[in-house]
């Protein structure tokens, strides 16, 4: 992702998802719908890779989170899975995999530090880590 039309909308969308996830523990469907719609249309008219590269980003990124959610219920919510679909459409499958590794690493480190500090935690809102991972991927 190397231009304004790609990075700013994703940062804005992930920022809104962070707000709603931290405040209400929900990532609204309409937010993911707007993101998928925007990047679907954007990728039809502007893409550095073939269109299937971005569709694979959706399938692999969201698919992996879905498999984890099925294997370990309550590990990922539907909003997290749909948000990963947006990221996959925005970044394509290779960058989406890098993004996913970075996001899960940050979330894991935070959870370990939080637990080590003696705080209990029911569920960790993941949207802040999506935003952080996106900023890291943009810098790479």
ABEGO torsion letter per residue (X at the ends): XABAAAAAAAAAAAAAAAAAAAAAGBBBAAAAAAAAAAAAAAAAABBABBAAAAAAAAAAAAAAAAAAAAABBGABBAAAAAAAAAAAAAAEAAAAAAAAAAAAAAAAAAAAAAAAAGBBBABBBAAAAAAAAAAAAAAX
